[in-house]
């Protein structure tokens, strides 16, 4: 009789794991992930470093962003994330 309980426990654990996994995948905002990937490719590119960060003193050393430059890039990225999330939630995108 204890064998039946063990089998029931194992099958319920498997179904719970599948339910949790599918629930997590269904809650991903794929539209936001796509736009953030495209934006990240631009913000961390050489073009952004040369055209935008080079105008800020101390943000670029040679062809690379310094710690200050990286903080500026991450600030742009975070603010853009908030704006994009609001736009998607209000059905503008």
N, C-alpha and C positions, 0 to 999 in steps of 0.2 A: 504494500500500500504506500510506503514511503517513496518507492520508485516512481509512482505516478505523480506525486507532488514534485519530485525533482524534475521530471520531464516538463511539467506544466510551468515551473519556474524558469527553466531554460528557454522555452518557446516564448514566454511573455517577455523575457529580457531581449530576445532577438527582435521581436515586433516593436518593443519600446525603442530600441536603438534605431530601427528603420524609421519609425515615426518621428523621432527627434531629428534625425538626419534630413529627412524630407522636409520637415518644418523649417529647419535652418536654411536650406536651399531655396525654399519658396519665399523666404523673407528678405532675400538679397535684392537690393535695388540695382538691377543691372544697368539701367540708364545712367544712374549716378556714377557707377563704377567705370563705364565707358568714357564719360566726359572727364572724369578725374584722371584717367589714364592718358587721354589726349592732352589735357592741360599739363599734366606732369611731364610729358615728353617735351612740351614747349618750355616750361619753366626751368627745367634742368638741362636745357640744351646750350650749346655754345652760342647760338644766336641770341638768346636771352642774356647770357653773361656778357657778351660783347656789346649789345645794343642798350641794355637797361642797367645792368649792375655796374658796368664800367663808368657810368655817370655818377655813381655814389662813391665818395672818397673812402678808401679802405675796404671796399667790398670785393675787389678783385686783385689777385696777385699773379701777374703774368697772364695766363689764360684760364686760371682756375679761381673759383669763388673761395673767399676766405670764410672764417666763421661768421663774420658779419654778413657776408653775401649769402651764405647758406640760411641764416636766420631770416633775411629778407625774402628769399625764395620760399621758405616754409610759411612765412606770414602771408604772402600772396596765395599760396596753395590752400591754406586754412580758410582765409576769407572767401576764396573762390568756392571751396567746398560748402560753406554756409550759404552763399548766394545760390549756387546750383541746387542745393537741397531745397531751399525755399521755392525756387522757380519750378522744380519738378513737382513738389507737393501742391503748388497752386495751379498746376497743369499749363504752365507757360512753355514747357519743354516736353 
